[in-house]
Amino acid sequence: PGPGAFDLGAQSGRWAAFQERHRLSCEEAARLLLDAYEYRGLVKHMGGCHCGAVRFEVWASADLHVFNCNCSICTKKQNRHFIVPASRFKLLKGADNLTTYTFNTHRAQHTFCKTCGVQSFYTPRSNPDGYGIAPHCLDDGTVQTIVTEDINGKEWEKAVKEHKTIREMSKP
C-alpha cells in the first residue's frame, strides 16, 4: 500500500464492489460516503450564474429558509438568499470570472459573474464566515419548499441584533 492507503480488512471486497458498481475512483467513493455521513439530512444543491462560467455546490436543507432583505443593494438587485456555513459551500469553477463589489462597511462581499452579471452567491455582512446563496440560481430538482422571511436591512444593526438566529446560520 502507498501513502494514505489503509487496510479495510473484511470490508475490502465490499469497497471494491461498491467502487466498481458505481464506477468511482477510491477518492470519489470516499468523498461520497464522507459527504453522506457529514451532511446527513442535507441535500447537495448545484447552481451557478446564467452563462455557466460560475458553478458551485452547496449542502443545505431541501426546505430553504430564504431572507428577503430591504436594504439598498438587496432592493435594487432583488437579492433573496439563504445562509450556509463556508464549510458547506464549494466553488466548482469560475473563481477567475468573479468580481466583487463592496460599499459602506465593506464587510459584505457582493460577488458576481464578470460575463453575465449574475450574483449567485455572496458573503453577507451578517455572516462573514458563510455564504448567502440565491435560491433562484440553484439547478432544478433539489428544493422542496421555500419559506421567505422579510428582514429590515434598512435598519441593519437593529434587525440583526433582534433576530434570534441569523448570526448562527453560518456556523457548522
Secondary structure, DSSP 4 states (H G I P E B T S, - for coil): --TT----GGGHHHHHHHHHHHT--HHHHHHHHHHHHHTTT-EEEEEE-SSSS-EEEEEE-SEEEEEEE-SHHHHHHT-EEEEEEGGGEEEEE-GGGEEEE--TTS-SBEEEETTT----EEB-TT-TTEEEE-GGGBPTTS--EEEEEEE-GGGHHHHHHH-SSGGGTT--
